[in-house]
Amino acid sequence: MKSSSKKIKILKKIVFIAIAIYIIYIFIHQQKILNSYKNSQAYYTSQIEEKIAYRENLHETKKNINSEKYIEEIAREKLDMYLPNEKVFIDI
């Protein structure tokens, strides 16, 4: 009798230790997953902020698209056009 009750106690301890190890493993695994989600959240938050800033820039450009200053700026930058009496110096 004593030997079977000792075996049952040892078996209970082994099962308890196995369950405890499994729970610890699951906890560590879930922490890794949560950390990766936090990193992803930070990345996507920064992407959203960049897109919001880009959108605001586009709205500002849309407001000024018919202004003389904007047309002049585009002509200078993209088309290499200048005013008739303007002197252009090119650094070689």
PDB file with one MODEL, atoms N, CA, C and O in Angstrom:
MODEL        1
ATOM      1  N   MET A   1       0.813  -1.191   0.000  1.00  0.00           N
ATOM      2  CA  MET A   1       0.000   0.000   0.000  1.00  0.00           C
ATOM      3  C   MET A   1       0.858   1.257   0.000  1.00  0.00           C
ATOM      4  O   MET A   1       0.622   2.208  -0.745  1.00  0.00           O
ATOM      5  N   LYS A   2       1.864   1.219   0.868  1.00  0.00           N
ATOM      6  CA  LYS A   2       2.679   2.416   0.982  1.00  0.00           C
ATOM      7  C   LYS A   2       3.415   2.691  -0.319  1.00  0.00           C
ATOM      8  O   LYS A   2       3.591   3.848  -0.698  1.00  0.00           O
ATOM      9  N   SER A   3       3.831   1.675  -0.984  1.00  0.00           N
ATOM     10  CA  SER A   3       4.577   1.871  -2.212  1.00  0.00           C
ATOM     11  C   SER A   3       3.684   2.438  -3.304  1.00  0.00           C
ATOM     12  O   SER A   3       4.136   3.277  -4.084  1.00  0.00           O
ATOM     13  N   SER A   4       2.436   2.009  -3.384  1.00  0.00           N
ATOM     14  CA  SER A   4       1.524   2.549  -4.404  1.00  0.00           C
ATOM     15  C   SER A   4       1.132   3.985  -4.080  1.00  0.00           C
ATOM     16  O   SER A   4       0.964   4.788  -4.998  1.00  0.00           O
ATOM     17  N   SER A   5       0.980   4.338  -2.793  1.00  0.00           N
ATOM     18  CA  SER A   5       0.647   5.717  -2.450  1.00  0.00           C
ATOM     19  C   SER A   5       1.844   6.639  -2.709  1.00  0.00           C
ATOM     20  O   SER A   5       1.671   7.802  -3.072  1.00  0.00           O
ATOM     21  N   LYS A   6       3.062   6.109  -2.520  1.00  0.00           N
ATOM     22  CA  LYS A   6       4.255   6.899  -2.831  1.00  0.00           C
ATOM     23  C   LYS A   6       4.353   7.130  -4.336  1.00  0.00           C
ATOM     24  O   LYS A   6       4.712   8.220  -4.781  1.00  0.00           O
ATOM     25  N   LYS A   7       4.030   6.090  -5.121  1.00  0.00           N
ATOM     26  CA  LYS A   7       4.066   6.227  -6.571  1.00  0.00           C
ATOM     27  C   LYS A   7       3.038   7.261  -7.034  1.00  0.00           C
ATOM     28  O   LYS A   7       3.317   8.057  -7.930  1.00  0.00           O
ATOM     29  N   ILE A   8       1.878   7.250  -6.439  1.00  0.00           N
ATOM     30  CA  ILE A   8       0.828   8.208  -6.798  1.00  0.00           C
ATOM     31  C   ILE A   8       1.275   9.624  -6.442  1.00  0.00           C
ATOM     32  O   ILE A   8       1.057  10.551  -7.222  1.00  0.00           O
ATOM     33  N   LYS A   9       1.896   9.804  -5.273  1.00  0.00           N
ATOM     34  CA  LYS A   9       2.387  11.126  -4.870  1.00  0.00           C
ATOM     35  C   LYS A   9       3.474  11.604  -5.831  1.00  0.00           C
ATOM     36  O   LYS A   9       3.490  12.765  -6.240  1.00  0.00           O
ATOM     37  N   ILE A  10       4.382  10.692  -6.184  1.00  0.00           N
ATOM     38  CA  ILE A  10       5.448  11.059  -7.119  1.00  0.00           C
ATOM     39  C   ILE A  10       4.845  11.388  -8.479  1.00  0.00           C
ATOM     40  O   ILE A  10       5.261  12.351  -9.123  1.00  0.00           O
ATOM     41  N   LEU A  11       3.873  10.602  -8.922  1.00  0.00           N
ATOM     42  CA  LEU A  11       3.213  10.850 -10.198  1.00  0.00           C
ATOM     43  C   LEU A  11       2.483  12.195 -10.183  1.00  0.00           C
ATOM     44  O   LEU A  11       2.515  12.928 -11.172  1.00  0.00           O
ATOM     45  N   LYS A  12       1.835  12.518  -9.081  1.00  0.00           N
ATOM     46  CA  LYS A  12       1.153  13.806  -8.946  1.00  0.00           C
ATOM     47  C   LYS A  12       2.160  14.957  -9.023  1.00  0.00           C
ATOM     48  O   LYS A  12       1.907  15.971  -9.673  1.00  0.00           O
ATOM     49  N   LYS A  13       3.312  14.786  -8.346  1.00  0.00           N
ATOM     50  CA  LYS A  13       4.343  15.827  -8.387  1.00  0.00           C
ATOM     51  C   LYS A  13       4.887  16.004  -9.804  1.00  0.00           C
ATOM     52  O   LYS A  13       5.104  17.132 -10.247  1.00  0.00           O
ATOM     53  N   ILE A  14       5.105  14.910 -10.510  1.00  0.00           N
ATOM     54  CA  ILE A  14       5.604  14.975 -11.886  1.00  0.00           C
ATOM     55  C   ILE A  14       4.591  15.674 -12.786  1.00  0.00           C
ATOM     56  O   ILE A  14       4.957  16.522 -13.600  1.00  0.00           O
ATOM     57  N   VAL A  15       3.331  15.320 -12.638  1.00  0.00           N
ATOM     58  CA  VAL A  15       2.278  15.952 -13.442  1.00  0.00           C
ATOM     59  C   VAL A  15       2.196  17.439 -13.104  1.00  0.00           C
ATOM     60  O   VAL A  15       2.069  18.271 -14.003  1.00  0.00           O
ATOM     61  N   PHE A  16       2.268  17.777 -11.837  1.00  0.00           N
ATOM     62  CA  PHE A  16       2.218  19.184 -11.422  1.00  0.00           C
ATOM     63  C   PHE A  16       3.397  19.961 -11.997  1.00  0.00           C
ATOM     64  O   PHE A  16       3.223  21.079 -12.483  1.00  0.00           O
ATOM     65  N   ILE A  17       4.591  19.381 -11.947  1.00  0.00           N
ATOM     66  CA  ILE A  17       5.784  20.043 -12.486  1.00  0.00           C
ATOM     67  C   ILE A  17       5.658  20.199 -14.008  1.00  0.00           C
ATOM     68  O   ILE A  17       6.020  21.236 -14.563  1.00  0.00           O
ATOM     69  N   ALA A  18       5.147  19.167 -14.670  1.00  0.00           N
ATOM     70  CA  ALA A  18       4.970  19.239 -16.126  1.00  0.00           C
ATOM     71  C   ALA A  18       3.984  20.343 -16.490  1.00  0.00           C
ATOM     72  O   ALA A  18       4.221  21.107 -17.426  1.00  0.00           O
ATOM     73  N   ILE A  19       2.899  20.427 -15.769  1.00  0.00           N
ATOM     74  CA  ILE A  19       1.904  21.474 -16.031  1.00  0.00           C
ATOM     75  C   ILE A  19       2.500  22.854 -15.758  1.00  0.00           C
ATOM     76  O   ILE A  19       2.264  23.791 -16.521  1.00  0.00           O
ATOM     77  N   ALA A  20       3.264  22.985 -14.683  1.00  0.00           N
ATOM     78  CA  ALA A  20       3.892  24.264 -14.358  1.00  0.00           C
ATOM     79  C   ALA A  20       4.878  24.669 -15.459  1.00  0.00           C
ATOM     80  O   ALA A  20       4.914  25.830 -15.866  1.00  0.00           O
ATOM     81  N   ILE A  21       5.666  23.721 -15.931  1.00  0.00           N
ATOM     82  CA  ILE A  21       6.617  24.021 -17.012  1.00  0.00           C
ATOM     83  C   ILE A  21       5.867  24.425 -18.274  1.00  0.00           C
ATOM     84  O   ILE A  21       6.280  25.360 -18.960  1.00  0.00           O
ATOM     85  N   TYR A  22       4.786  23.750 -18.590  1.00  0.00           N
ATOM     86  CA  TYR A  22       3.980  24.081 -19.763  1.00  0.00           C
ATOM     87  C   TYR A  22       3.393  25.493 -19.644  1.00  0.00           C
ATOM     88  O   TYR A  22       3.404  26.254 -20.611  1.00  0.00           O
ATOM     89  N   ILE A  23       2.891  25.832 -18.481  1.00  0.00           N
ATOM     90  CA  ILE A  23       2.314  27.165 -18.264  1.00  0.00           C
ATOM     91  C   ILE A  23       3.393  28.237 -18.417  1.00  0.00           C
ATOM     92  O   ILE A  23       3.153  29.276 -19.031  1.00  0.00           O
ATOM     93  N   ILE A  24       4.562  27.993 -17.869  1.00  0.00           N
ATOM     94  CA  ILE A  24       5.671  28.947 -18.005  1.00  0.00           C
ATOM     95  C   ILE A  24       6.065  29.100 -19.473  1.00  0.00           C
ATOM     96  O   ILE A  24       6.306  30.214 -19.939  1.00  0.00           O
ATOM     97  N   TYR A  25       6.131  27.987 -20.201  1.00  0.00           N
ATOM     98  CA  TYR A  25       6.465  28.033 -21.628  1.00  0.00           C
ATOM     99  C   TYR A  25       5.433  28.863 -22.397  1.00  0.00           C
ATOM    100  O   TYR A  25       5.798  29.715 -23.208  1.00  0.00           O
ATOM    101  N   ILE A  26       4.174  28.617 -22.147  1.00  0.00           N
ATOM    102  CA  ILE A  26       3.100  29.365 -22.822  1.00  0.00           C
ATOM    103  C   ILE A  26       3.202  30.850 -22.490  1.00  0.00           C
ATOM    104  O   ILE A  26       3.045  31.688 -23.378  1.00  0.00           O
ATOM    105  N   PHE A  27       3.458  31.185 -21.252  1.00  0.00           N
ATOM    106  CA  PHE A  27       3.579  32.590 -20.841  1.00  0.00           C
ATOM    107  C   PHE A  27       4.720  33.272 -21.592  1.00  0.00           C
ATOM    108  O   PHE A  27       4.547  34.374 -22.112  1.00  0.00           O
ATOM    109  N   ILE A  28       5.882  32.626 -21.651  1.00  0.00           N
ATOM    110  CA  ILE A  28       7.038  33.208 -22.341  1.00  0.00           C
ATOM    111  C   ILE A  28       6.736  33.367 -23.836  1.00  0.00           C
ATOM    112  O   ILE A  28       7.066  34.392 -24.433  1.00  0.00           O
ATOM    113  N   HIS A  29       6.115  32.362 -24.426  1.00  0.00           N
ATOM    114  CA  HIS A  29       5.765  32.423 -25.850  1.00  0.00           C
ATOM    115  C   HIS A  29       4.791  33.574 -26.129  1.00  0.00           C
ATOM    116  O   HIS A  29       4.950  34.296 -27.113  1.00  0.00           O
ATOM    117  N   GLN A  30       3.808  33.743 -25.284  1.00  0.00           N
ATOM    118  CA  GLN A  30       2.843  34.833 -25.463  1.00  0.00           C
ATOM    119  C   GLN A  30       3.505  36.197 -25.283  1.00  0.00           C
ATOM    120  O   GLN A  30       3.141  37.155 -25.965  1.00  0.00           O
ATOM    121  N   GLN A  31       4.462  36.292 -24.384  1.00  0.00           N
ATOM    122  CA  GLN A  31       5.184  37.557 -24.199  1.00  0.00           C
ATOM    123  C   GLN A  31       5.953  37.920 -25.468  1.00  0.00           C
ATOM    124  O   GLN A  31       5.981  39.083 -25.869  1.00  0.00           O
ATOM    125  N   LYS A  32       6.573  36.924 -26.095  1.00  0.00           N
ATOM    126  CA  LYS A  32       7.287  37.175 -27.349  1.00  0.00           C
ATOM    127  C   LYS A  32       6.325  37.671 -28.421  1.00  0.00           C
ATOM    128  O   LYS A  32       6.643  38.603 -29.159  1.00  0.00           O
ATOM    129  N   ILE A  33       5.165  37.059 -28.508  1.00  0.00           N
ATOM    130  CA  ILE A  33       4.164  37.475 -29.497  1.00  0.00           C
ATOM    131  C   ILE A  33       3.699  38.897 -29.201  1.00  0.00           C
ATOM    132  O   ILE A  33       3.574  39.707 -30.120  1.00  0.00           O
ATOM    133  N   LEU A  34       3.442  39.210 -27.944  1.00  0.00           N
ATOM    134  CA  LEU A  34       3.008  40.562 -27.579  1.00  0.00           C
ATOM    135  C   LEU A  34       4.075  41.591 -27.907  1.00  0.00           C
ATOM    136  O   LEU A  34       3.753  42.682 -28.377  1.00  0.00           O
ATOM    137  N   ASN A  35       5.335  41.267 -27.670  1.00  0.00           N
ATOM    138  CA  ASN A  35       6.423  42.190 -28.006  1.00  0.00           C
ATOM    139  C   ASN A  35       6.497  42.435 -29.507  1.00  0.00           C
ATOM    140  O   ASN A  35       6.732  43.562 -29.944  1.00  0.00           O
ATOM    141  N   SER A  36       6.299  41.390 -30.289  1.00  0.00           N
ATOM    142  CA  SER A  36       6.326  41.587 -31.746  1.00  0.00           C
ATOM    143  C   SER A  36       5.144  42.443 -32.182  1.00  0.00           C
ATOM    144  O   SER A  36       5.277  43.250 -33.103  1.00  0.00           O
ATOM    145  N   TYR A  37       3.991  42.282 -31.539  1.00  0.00           N
ATOM    146  CA  TYR A  37       2.834  43.126 -31.864  1.00  0.00           C
ATOM    147  C   TYR A  37       3.085  44.580 -31.485  1.00  0.00           C
ATOM    148  O   TYR A  37       2.661  45.485 -32.204  1.00  0.00           O
ATOM    149  N   LYS A  38       3.761  44.814 -30.376  1.00  0.00           N
ATOM    150  CA  LYS A  38       4.087  46.183 -29.976  1.00  0.00           C
ATOM    151  C   LYS A  38       5.032  46.827 -30.986  1.00  0.00           C
ATOM    152  O   LYS A  38       4.877  47.998 -31.331  1.00  0.00           O
ATOM    153  N   ASN A  39       6.010  46.057 -31.458  1.00  0.00           N
ATOM    154  CA  ASN A  39       6.922  46.580 -32.472  1.00  0.00           C
ATOM    155  C   ASN A  39       6.182  46.902 -33.763  1.00  0.00           C
ATOM    156  O   ASN A  39       6.434  47.926 -34.397  1.00  0.00           O
ATOM    157  N   SER A  40       5.271  46.023 -34.142  1.00  0.00           N
ATOM    158  CA  SER A  40       4.471  46.272 -35.338  1.00  0.00           C
ATOM    159  C   SER A  40       3.607  47.508 -35.157  1.00  0.00           C
ATOM    160  O   SER A  40       3.455  48.303 -36.085  1.00  0.00           O
ATOM    161  N   GLN A  41       3.049  47.674 -33.989  1.00  0.00           N
ATOM    162  CA  GLN A  41       2.203  48.836 -33.709  1.00  0.00           C
ATOM    163  C   GLN A  41       3.022  50.115 -33.834  1.00  0.00           C
ATOM    164  O   GLN A  41       2.555  51.096 -34.414  1.00  0.00           O
ATOM    165  N   ALA A  42       4.230  50.115 -33.300  1.00  0.00           N
ATOM    166  CA  ALA A  42       5.084  51.298 -33.388  1.00  0.00           C
ATOM    167  C   ALA A  42       5.414  51.612 -34.845  1.00  0.00           C
ATOM    168  O   ALA A  42       5.406  52.776 -35.245  1.00  0.00           O
ATOM    169  N   TYR A  43       5.704  50.583 -35.638  1.00  0.00           N
ATOM    170  CA  TYR A  43       6.015  50.780 -37.053  1.00  0.00           C
ATOM    171  C   TYR A  43       4.811  51.377 -37.784  1.00  0.00           C
ATOM    172  O   TYR A  43       4.948  52.356 -38.518  1.00  0.00           O
ATOM    173  N   TYR A  44       3.644  50.790 -37.583  1.00  0.00           N
ATOM    174  CA  TYR A  44       2.454  51.264 -38.295  1.00  0.00           C
ATOM    175  C   TYR A  44       2.027  52.649 -37.817  1.00  0.00           C
ATOM    176  O   TYR A  44       1.506  53.441 -38.602  1.00  0.00           O
ATOM    177  N   THR A  45       2.240  52.944 -36.549  1.00  0.00           N
ATOM    178  CA  THR A  45       1.933  54.282 -36.045  1.00  0.00           C
ATOM    179  C   THR A  45       2.817  55.317 -36.725  1.00  0.00           C
ATOM    180  O   THR A  45       2.341  56.384 -37.111  1.00  0.00           O
ATOM    181  N   SER A  46       4.100  55.009 -36.873  1.00  0.00           N
ATOM    182  CA  SER A  46       4.995  55.945 -37.556  1.00  0.00           C
ATOM    183  C   SER A  46       4.613  56.091 -39.022  1.00  0.00           C
ATOM    184  O   SER A  46       4.701  57.186 -39.578  1.00  0.00           O
ATOM    185  N   GLN A  47       4.191  55.001 -39.655  1.00  0.00           N
ATOM    186  CA  GLN A  47       3.751  55.071 -41.047  1.00  0.00           C
ATOM    187  C   GLN A  47       2.509  55.946 -41.187  1.00  0.00           C
ATOM    188  O   GLN A  47       2.397  56.725 -42.134  1.00  0.00           O
ATOM    189  N   ILE A  48       1.588  55.820 -40.255  1.00  0.00           N
ATOM    190  CA  ILE A  48       0.371  56.637 -40.282  1.00  0.00           C
ATOM    191  C   ILE A  48       0.722  58.108 -40.122  1.00  0.00           C
ATOM    192  O   ILE A  48       0.176  58.957 -40.827  1.00  0.00           O
ATOM    193  N   GLU A  49       1.629  58.415 -39.201  1.00  0.00           N
ATOM    194  CA  GLU A  49       2.034  59.811 -38.995  1.00  0.00           C
ATOM    195  C   GLU A  49       2.683  60.384 -40.247  1.00  0.00           C
ATOM    196  O   GLU A  49       2.439  61.537 -40.601  1.00  0.00           O
ATOM    197  N   GLU A  50       3.515  59.579 -40.924  1.00  0.00           N
ATOM    198  CA  GLU A  50       4.147  60.035 -42.163  1.00  0.00           C
ATOM    199  C   GLU A  50       3.096  60.313 -43.230  1.00  0.00           C
ATOM    200  O   GLU A  50       3.177  61.315 -43.940  1.00  0.00           O
ATOM    201  N   LYS A  51       2.122  59.436 -43.342  1.00  0.00           N
ATOM    202  CA  LYS A  51       1.074  59.607 -44.360  1.00  0.00           C
ATOM    203  C   LYS A  51       0.193  60.811 -44.047  1.00  0.00           C
ATOM    204  O   LYS A  51      -0.254  61.504 -44.961  1.00  0.00           O
ATOM    205  N   ILE A  52      -0.057  61.063 -42.785  1.00  0.00           N
ATOM    206  CA  ILE A  52      -0.845  62.238 -42.400  1.00  0.00           C
ATOM    207  C   ILE A  52      -0.091  63.506 -42.767  1.00  0.00           C
ATOM    208  O   ILE A  52      -0.681  64.452 -43.289  1.00  0.00           O
ATOM    209  N   ALA A  53       1.212  63.531 -42.497  1.00  0.00           N
ATOM    210  CA  ALA A  53       2.017  64.702 -42.855  1.00  0.00           C
ATOM    211  C   ALA A  53       2.047  64.883 -44.371  1.00  0.00           C
ATOM    212  O   ALA A  53       1.967  66.009 -44.861  1.00  0.00           O
ATOM    213  N   TYR A  54       2.161  63.790 -45.111  1.00  0.00           N
ATOM    214  CA  TYR A  54       2.157  63.862 -46.571  1.00  0.00           C
ATOM    215  C   TYR A  54       0.820  64.390 -47.080  1.00  0.00           C
ATOM    216  O   TYR A  54       0.779  65.213 -47.995  1.00  0.00           O
ATOM    217  N   ARG A  55      -0.268  63.918 -46.486  1.00  0.00           N
ATOM    218  CA  ARG A  55      -1.610  64.372 -46.879  1.00  0.00           C
ATOM    219  C   ARG A  55      -1.779  65.860 -46.605  1.00  0.00           C
ATOM    220  O   ARG A  55      -2.334  66.589 -47.428  1.00  0.00           O
ATOM    221  N   GLU A  56      -1.302  66.307 -45.451  1.00  0.00           N
ATOM    222  CA  GLU A  56      -1.388  67.737 -45.136  1.00  0.00           C
ATOM    223  C   GLU A  56      -0.579  68.563 -46.132  1.00  0.00           C
ATOM    224  O   GLU A  56      -0.996  69.649 -46.534  1.00  0.00           O
ATOM    225  N   ASN A  57       0.576  68.042 -46.523  1.00  0.00           N
ATOM    226  CA  ASN A  57       1.389  68.720 -47.522  1.00  0.00           C
ATOM    227  C   ASN A  57       0.639  68.797 -48.853  1.00  0.00           C
ATOM    228  O   ASN A  57       0.678  69.824 -49.531  1.00  0.00           O
ATOM    229  N   LEU A  58      -0.040  67.718 -49.225  1.00  0.00           N
ATOM    230  CA  LEU A  58      -0.818  67.730 -50.460  1.00  0.00           C
ATOM    231  C   LEU A  58      -1.975  68.723 -50.388  1.00  0.00           C
ATOM    232  O   LEU A  58      -2.270  69.406 -51.368  1.00  0.00           O
ATOM    233  N   HIS A  59      -2.631  68.804 -49.229  1.00  0.00           N
ATOM    234  CA  HIS A  59      -3.716  69.780 -49.067  1.00  0.00           C
ATOM    235  C   HIS A  59      -3.188  71.208 -49.203  1.00  0.00           C
ATOM    236  O   HIS A  59      -3.835  72.063 -49.808  1.00  0.00           O
ATOM    237  N   GLU A  60      -2.016  71.454 -48.639  1.00  0.00           N
ATOM    238  CA  GLU A  60      -1.403  72.782 -48.736  1.00  0.00           C
ATOM    239  C   GLU A  60      -1.055  73.098 -50.183  1.00  0.00           C
ATOM    240  O   GLU A  60      -1.271  74.216 -50.652  1.00  0.00           O
ATOM    241  N   THR A  61      -0.518  72.112 -50.884  1.00  0.00           N
ATOM    242  CA  THR A  61      -0.195  72.294 -52.298  1.00  0.00           C
ATOM    243  C   THR A  61      -1.455  72.542 -53.107  1.00  0.00           C
ATOM    244  O   THR A  61      -1.459  73.367 -54.021  1.00  0.00           O
ATOM    245  N   LYS A  62      -2.520  71.832 -52.777  1.00  0.00           N
ATOM    246  CA  LYS A  62      -3.791  72.007 -53.484  1.00  0.00           C
ATOM    247  C   LYS A  62      -4.315  73.431 -53.304  1.00  0.00           C
ATOM    248  O   LYS A  62      -4.853  74.018 -54.243  1.00  0.00           O
ATOM    249  N   LYS A  63      -4.161  73.984 -52.108  1.00  0.00           N
ATOM    250  CA  LYS A  63      -4.613  75.357 -51.855  1.00  0.00           C
ATOM    251  C   LYS A  63      -3.835  76.356 -52.709  1.00  0.00           C
ATOM    252  O   LYS A  63      -4.406  77.311 -53.235  1.00  0.00           O
ATOM    253  N   ASN A  64      -2.533  76.127 -52.840  1.00  0.00           N
ATOM    254  CA  ASN A  64      -1.656  77.097 -53.493  1.00  0.00           C
ATOM    255  C   ASN A  64      -1.388  76.801 -54.969  1.00  0.00           C
ATOM    256  O   ASN A  64      -0.554  77.465 -55.583  1.00  0.00           O
ATOM    257  N   ILE A  65      -2.068  75.834 -55.538  1.00  0.00           N
ATOM    258  CA  ILE A  65      -1.721  75.388 -56.881  1.00  0.00           C
ATOM    259  C   ILE A  65      -1.942  76.466 -57.944  1.00  0.00           C
ATOM    260  O   ILE A  65      -1.247  76.468 -58.960  1.00  0.00           O
ATOM    261  N   ASN A  66      -2.876  77.364 -57.740  1.00  0.00           N
ATOM    262  CA  ASN A  66      -3.133  78.411 -58.725  1.00  0.00           C
ATOM    263  C   ASN A  66      -2.444  79.725 -58.396  1.00  0.00           C
ATOM    264  O   ASN A  66      -2.625  80.717 -59.103  1.00  0.00           O
ATOM    265  N   SER A  67      -1.669  79.739 -57.347  1.00  0.00           N
ATOM    266  CA  SER A  67      -0.987  80.979 -56.990  1.00  0.00           C
ATOM    267  C   SER A  67       0.209  81.212 -57.911  1.00  0.00           C
ATOM    268  O   SER A  67       0.814  80.266 -58.416  1.00  0.00           O
ATOM    269  N   GLU A  68       0.533  82.466 -58.116  1.00  0.00           N
ATOM    270  CA  GLU A  68       1.637  82.828 -58.992  1.00  0.00           C
ATOM    271  C   GLU A  68       2.969  82.319 -58.447  1.00  0.00           C
ATOM    272  O   GLU A  68       3.840  81.887 -59.202  1.00  0.00           O
ATOM    273  N   LYS A  69       3.111  82.377 -57.131  1.00  0.00           N
ATOM    274  CA  LYS A  69       4.354  81.921 -56.495  1.00  0.00           C
ATOM    275  C   LYS A  69       4.587  80.435 -56.753  1.00  0.00           C
ATOM    276  O   LYS A  69       5.710  80.030 -57.053  1.00  0.00           O
ATOM    277  N   TYR A  70       3.549  79.626 -56.641  1.00  0.00           N
ATOM    278  CA  TYR A  70       3.672  78.176 -56.860  1.00  0.00           C
ATOM    279  C   TYR A  70       4.003  77.881 -58.323  1.00  0.00           C
ATOM    280  O   TYR A  70       4.846  77.033 -58.614  1.00  0.00           O
ATOM    281  N   ILE A  71       3.346  78.574 -59.228  1.00  0.00           N
ATOM    282  CA  ILE A  71       3.603  78.363 -60.654  1.00  0.00           C
ATOM    283  C   ILE A  71       5.050  78.718 -60.985  1.00  0.00           C
ATOM    284  O   ILE A  71       5.711  78.005 -61.740  1.00  0.00           O
ATOM    285  N   GLU A  72       5.540  79.819 -60.421  1.00  0.00           N
ATOM    286  CA  GLU A  72       6.935  80.216 -60.616  1.00  0.00           C
ATOM    287  C   GLU A  72       7.889  79.154 -60.075  1.00  0.00           C
ATOM    288  O   GLU A  72       8.874  78.798 -60.721  1.00  0.00           O
ATOM    289  N   GLU A  73       7.583  78.663 -58.896  1.00  0.00           N
ATOM    290  CA  GLU A  73       8.432  77.659 -58.259  1.00  0.00           C
ATOM    291  C   GLU A  73       8.511  76.389 -59.106  1.00  0.00           C
ATOM    292  O   GLU A  73       9.598  75.843 -59.295  1.00  0.00           O
ATOM    293  N   ILE A  74       7.399  75.924 -59.607  1.00  0.00           N
ATOM    294  CA  ILE A  74       7.376  74.719 -60.446  1.00  0.00           C
ATOM    295  C   ILE A  74       8.120  74.971 -61.754  1.00  0.00           C
ATOM    296  O   ILE A  74       8.860  74.107 -62.226  1.00  0.00           O
ATOM    297  N   ALA A  75       7.927  76.140 -62.335  1.00  0.00           N
ATOM    298  CA  ALA A  75       8.619  76.469 -63.580  1.00  0.00           C
ATOM    299  C   ALA A  75      10.127  76.463 -63.367  1.00  0.00           C
ATOM    300  O   ALA A  75      10.866  75.984 -64.226  1.00  0.00           O
ATOM    301  N   ARG A  76      10.588  76.977 -62.254  1.00  0.00           N
ATOM    302  CA  ARG A  76      12.028  76.996 -61.968  1.00  0.00           C
ATOM    303  C   ARG A  76      12.574  75.589 -61.714  1.00  0.00           C
ATOM    304  O   ARG A  76      13.581  75.190 -62.298  1.00  0.00           O
ATOM    305  N   GLU A  77      11.904  74.852 -60.845  1.00  0.00           N
ATOM    306  CA  GLU A  77      12.431  73.557 -60.406  1.00  0.00           C
ATOM    307  C   GLU A  77      12.309  72.468 -61.461  1.00  0.00           C
ATOM    308  O   GLU A  77      13.259  71.719 -61.691  1.00  0.00           O
ATOM    309  N   LYS A  78      11.164  72.374 -62.098  1.00  0.00           N
ATOM    310  CA  LYS A  78      10.913  71.237 -62.983  1.00  0.00           C
ATOM    311  C   LYS A  78      11.197  71.550 -64.454  1.00  0.00           C
ATOM    312  O   LYS A  78      11.608  70.670 -65.211  1.00  0.00           O
ATOM    313  N   LEU A  79      10.978  72.796 -64.851  1.00  0.00           N
ATOM    314  CA  LEU A  79      11.105  73.126 -66.267  1.00  0.00           C
ATOM    315  C   LEU A  79      12.331  73.972 -66.589  1.00  0.00           C
ATOM    316  O   LEU A  79      12.574  74.299 -67.750  1.00  0.00           O
ATOM    317  N   ASP A  80      13.094  74.323 -65.578  1.00  0.00           N
ATOM    318  CA  ASP A  80      14.273  75.184 -65.743  1.00  0.00           C
ATOM    319  C   ASP A  80      13.937  76.472 -66.492  1.00  0.00           C
ATOM    320  O   ASP A  80      14.686  76.894 -67.373  1.00  0.00           O
ATOM    321  N   MET A  81      12.835  77.081 -66.148  1.00  0.00           N
ATOM    322  CA  MET A  81      12.423  78.352 -66.742  1.00  0.00           C
ATOM    323  C   MET A  81      12.691  79.471 -65.748  1.00  0.00           C
ATOM    324  O   MET A  81      12.606  79.277 -64.536  1.00  0.00           O
ATOM    325  N   TYR A  82      13.018  80.654 -66.285  1.00  0.00           N
ATOM    326  CA  TYR A  82      13.328  81.783 -65.424  1.00  0.00           C
ATOM    327  C   TYR A  82      12.660  83.028 -65.990  1.00  0.00           C
ATOM    328  O   TYR A  82      12.231  83.039 -67.143  1.00  0.00           O
ATOM    329  N   LEU A  83      12.574  84.069 -65.182  1.00  0.00           N
ATOM    330  CA  LEU A  83      11.991  85.333 -65.624  1.00  0.00           C
ATOM    331  C   LEU A  83      12.898  85.984 -66.674  1.00  0.00           C
ATOM    332  O   LEU A  83      14.100  85.720 -66.700  1.00  0.00           O
ATOM    333  N   PRO A  84      12.329  86.831 -67.539  1.00  0.00           N
ATOM    334  CA  PRO A  84      13.117  87.401 -68.636  1.00  0.00           C
ATOM    335  C   PRO A  84      14.338  88.194 -68.179  1.00  0.00           C
ATOM    336  O   PRO A  84      15.393  88.053 -68.796  1.00  0.00           O
ATOM    337  N   ASN A  85      14.260  88.998 -67.160  1.00  0.00           N
ATOM    338  CA  ASN A  85      15.375  89.829 -66.723  1.00  0.00           C
ATOM    339  C   ASN A  85      16.196  89.212 -65.603  1.00  0.00           C
ATOM    340  O   ASN A  85      17.013  89.894 -64.984  1.00  0.00           O
ATOM    341  N   GLU A  86      15.997  87.978 -65.346  1.00  0.00           N
ATOM    342  CA  GLU A  86      16.655  87.293 -64.235  1.00  0.00           C
ATOM    343  C   GLU A  86      17.984  86.709 -64.697  1.00  0.00           C
ATOM    344  O   GLU A  86      18.075  86.117 -65.772  1.00  0.00           O
ATOM    345  N   LYS A  87      19.012  86.884 -63.871  1.00  0.00           N
ATOM    346  CA  LYS A  87      20.317  86.316 -64.157  1.00  0.00           C
ATOM    347  C   LYS A  87      20.468  84.994 -63.399  1.00  0.00           C
ATOM    348  O   LYS A  87      20.205  84.909 -62.200  1.00  0.00           O
ATOM    349  N   VAL A  88      20.888  83.997 -64.117  1.00  0.00           N
ATOM    350  CA  VAL A  88      21.032  82.666 -63.528  1.00  0.00           C
ATOM    351  C   VAL A  88      22.506  82.306 -63.519  1.00  0.00           C
ATOM    352  O   VAL A  88      23.183  82.369 -64.545  1.00  0.00           O
ATOM    353  N   PHE A  89      22.990  81.930 -62.348  1.00  0.00           N
ATOM    354  CA  PHE A  89      24.380  81.535 -62.200  1.00  0.00           C
ATOM    355  C   PHE A  89      24.416  80.031 -61.947  1.00  0.00           C
ATOM    356  O   PHE A  89      23.732  79.522 -61.060  1.00  0.00           O
ATOM    357  N   ILE A  90      25.209  79.341 -62.726  1.00  0.00           N
ATOM    358  CA  ILE A  90      25.332  77.901 -62.567  1.00  0.00           C
ATOM    359  C   ILE A  90      26.730  77.602 -62.052  1.00  0.00           C
ATOM    360  O   ILE A  90      27.725  77.972 -62.676  1.00  0.00           O
ATOM    361  N   ASP A  91      26.795  76.940 -60.926  1.00  0.00           N
ATOM    362  CA  ASP A  91      28.071  76.580 -60.315  1.00  0.00           C
ATOM    363  C   ASP A  91      28.565  75.277 -60.914  1.00  0.00           C
ATOM    364  O   ASP A  91      27.893  74.248 -60.840  1.00  0.00           O
ATOM    365  N   ILE A  92      29.742  75.336 -61.505  1.00  0.00           N
ATOM    366  CA  ILE A  92      30.279  74.127 -62.149  1.00  0.00           C
ATOM    367  C   ILE A  92      31.279  73.455 -61.233  1.00  0.00           C
ATOM    368  O   ILE A  92      31.844  72.421 -61.590  1.00  0.00           O
TER     369      ILE A  92
ENDMDL
END
